[in-house]
Amino acid sequence: MTLTAMFSAALPIGIGATVVMDLWGLLLRRLGIATLNFAMLGRWAGHLLKGRVRHQAIARSEPVRHELALGWGIHYAIGVLFAMLLVGVLGENWLLAPTLVPAVVVGVVTVVAPLCFMQPVMGAGFFASKTPTPARNCLKSLATHFVFGVGLFLSAGILALL
């Protein structure tokens, strides 16, 4: 499978899966459960462009211009990249007849990115260790990435029907 073909398939799958994940986040917020503020992701990226990778607490770092829009764009780009990983590993046969388990496995594995990279560089520590409720935050991240995996499957299923 060419890179172009892989991207063409991964783009709608990644966007769809990220939308499913965002709907999950909306449900959590309606239930009074705090979720990621994508402005902080944009803020981190804005500082990264200026050469700063790590922060003691990203919320206390200086805001950057258009950080919310930047954060949302990065959030969706990451969703597409993770979908490319799935499509790259499983290939065209999976795209023709998507199955749930591989998509959920990829979704769950992607939780490593926030727990072991994003949280530490934003000041929350590995596995949210510097937050008041690390175990709860890790479980919330795991559940969110599980939902992302379900979204990968659902989006690929819709794409296969088209």
N, C-alpha and C positions, 0 to 999 in steps of 0.2 A: 504494500500500500504506500503510495507516495505521500510525502509530507502535505501536499496540497489537499489530497483526498482525505487524509486524516484530519486536517484542520477543518475542512468543509463539513465533515461529520461531527467533529467535536464541538464546533461553534454552537449549533442549536442545542446539543445535548448539555453542554456546560452552562449555557444561559438558562435552559429549562431547569436544570438541577439547582442552580443558584436561586432561581425564582422560588422553587419548592422550599429551599432552605430559608429564604427570606419570609415566606408565608409562615413557616415554623417559628421564626423569630418574632413575627407579628403576634402570633398566638401566645408565645411566652410573655411578651410585653403586656398583652391584654390580661394575662393572668397575674401580672405584677412581678414578673421575673425579669431582672435586668439582662440585657443582651449587649452585644458589641456595638459601640458607637463608631460607625465607619469614618467619622471625621478624625478619630484618633489614628486610624490606618493612613488616612491622607496626610495627617500631620507628620507621622513617622516618615512617610515617603518624601514629603517636602523637605524634611531635615536630612534625609538620606542623600537627596540631590545636592545638599550643601556639605556633604561629607560626614555627617553625624549619624552613626548607626545606633548606639545605645543611649537609653534615657533612664534616669532614676524613676521617673513617673511621667509617662507621655502626656497625661492630662495637665501637668504643670509646665510642660514645655511650651515655648512660644508658638501661638497659632500660626499657620501658614495660609496664604491666600488660596481660596477655593478648596480647602481641605476636605470638606464633606463630599463634593463632587469627585475629587481625586480619589478619596477612599472608596466610594461606590464603584468607580471605574476599575480600580485595582481589584476589588472584591469580585467583580464579574470576570475580569481577566484571569484571575486565579482559578475560578470555576471552570473556565474554558481550558486552562492548562491542565487541570486535574482530569478533565474529560479526555484531553489528548493522551494523557497517560493511560487511561482505561482503554481507549480505542487503539493506541499503539501496542499495548500488551495483548489484547484479545483479538484484534483484527476484524476483518470484514465478516467473517462467519458470525461473530457475536453481534455485529451491527444488523445482520439480516434476521437474527432470532435472539434478541437480548434475553438474558437470564438475570434473576435478581441477585443471587449470591455473589458473583464476581463484582457487580456494581456496588453492593453494600460493603464488600471487603475493601475495595478501593476507597470508598467514602470513609470508612473507619480508619484506614491506614493514613489518610490525609490529615487526621487529627494531630499527627506528629508535627506538622508545620506550625500550628499555633502554640502547641504545648512546649515544643522544644526550640522554637526560633522566635516567633512573633512575641509571645509573652515575655521571654527573657529580655529581648532588645527594647521592649516598651516599658520595662521596669517591674513586671509582675512576677518575674522569676520562672525557672523551669517548672513545668506542671503547676503553674499559678501559685508557687510556694510562698510568694510575698504578698498574697492577698489574704483577707480575713477568713475566707472559706475555700482553701485550695481543693479539697476533695469534691465539694459541690461544683466548683467551677470546672474542674476536669470532667466530671460526669456530664455537665451541661454541654461542654465542647464535644464530648464523645457522642452524646445524643444528637447534637446538631449535625455532626459529620455523618452519623448513621442516616439521618434524614436526607442529607445531601446524596448519599449513596442510593437511597430509594429514588430520589429525584433523577439521578443518572439513569437508572433502570426505566423509570416512567418516560423520561424524555427520549431515550433510545427506542423504547417501544412505540411511541408516537411516530418517531422518525421512520421506523421500519414499516409502519402501516402506510405511510405516505409513499 
